[in-house]
Amino acid sequence: MNIKTLFNSIEKIGALRYSTASMKSTTPSVRFTHAYYAICVLVVEILLHTPTLFASAFGCPPPERLRRLLHATDSGEAPIILLPCCYDGLTARLVGLAGFNATFMTGFGVSGANGYPDTQLVSFNEMLSAANSVAEGLSSAALELVKYGEPDQTGPPVAIPCIADGDTGYGNAINVKRTVFGYARAGMAGMMIEDQVAPKRCGHVAGKSVVPFDEAMKRVQAACDARDEYEALFGKGTGPLILARTDSLITDGFEDAIQRCIRFREIGCDMTFLEAPQSVEQMEEYCRRVSGPKLANMLEYGSTPILPPAELQQMGYTMAAYPLTLLSASIKSMQESLDLIKEGKPTYDKILSFAETKNVVGFGKYAKEEERYKC
Ligand SMILES: *[C@@H]1O[C@H](CO)[C@@H](O)[C@H](O)[C@H]1NC(C)=O
């Protein structure tokens, strides 16, 4: 919504036209009443449009919401976008309830939660099913945060946008396009596509290989085409933003990786991701030479230096992803709890109260909803 469309919509208000037309033929006091009425209508109209007027993210499709976040950060109006990565309904809920502005569905996490390493053993349909759970978790968190349907409701609910891990696209370029469509239908705001040879593996482990330069470009081209085709079919702002990732730094060198990112941008990807830079210098050079929004992957104990968010933003990064933190933290905590059970010791120090656990999974909200629809 910009000023021009605002005035267009004001122009459409019949009441306003009516009152200005009738002003010509009536007495001064009636004219005053009509003018007063017209001004009231104008003020109400401006108030109604205020949330969108000031570039807030209310009431738009997830990809458009993500686009606005990226723009706000890159124009210096907002801090770097923190993406604690989720992998199921519960972790998505936790990220949403904690008040983050966006999240990322990690393939490492989805694989891990299925009991597998991140070596593409889980199929597209399992990833899609996880994306659906993530979307549900994000919606339920948003509805809970604004106390939707309750007397002290604080504002319209806004489910935070999520970028889904599309790995290699699960096949050839046509599979890439189907993956984009599937994630879009699941409510994902963006999709990451990468240039590893399938089956891919985590970007910070040994044994990676990438497809040749031209094949990588075709993959990203297919993803961007699918984004545009989705938008053509379902409306402006609905096509998931494409995050193009290269893993070629380790296999083909830093210069090759930079060239791939530059070409991804020329093809039309919305964001890039140079995986596993090994020094601050490489991170800085990537930010200097590649245009557009960029993602830093803050994988603890991985091969990239872990830097504070403000420093990453200073360097030129738009987003900082934390791919393993939730998975790793929960594994640690579960292992410690298992040890206590094995030793026959009480577990109270390691866990939440029953009331807190119930609340996190949504019992509190459920009870209120039940009350709301009671006959
Ligand atoms: C969310 O965005 C707002 C507005 O830019 C910002 O002030 C806030 O710090 C962000 N929240 C987080 C957790 O990053």
The ligand as a Gaussian input file, in Angstrom:
#p B3LYP/6-31G(d) Opt

LIG

0 1
 C       12.086000      -8.254000      15.086000
 O       12.030000      -7.069000      14.306000
 C       11.964000      -5.880000      15.051000
 C       11.738000      -4.746000      14.082000
 O       12.782000      -4.631000      13.171000
 C       13.226000      -5.735000      15.867000
 O       13.184000      -4.567000      16.617000
 C       13.382000      -6.945000      16.767000
 O       14.615000      -6.876000      17.443000
 C       13.335000      -8.232000      15.965000
 N       13.308000      -9.379000      16.865000
 C       14.270000     -10.304000      16.906000
 C       14.120000     -11.374000      17.936000
 O       15.207000     -10.325000      16.145000

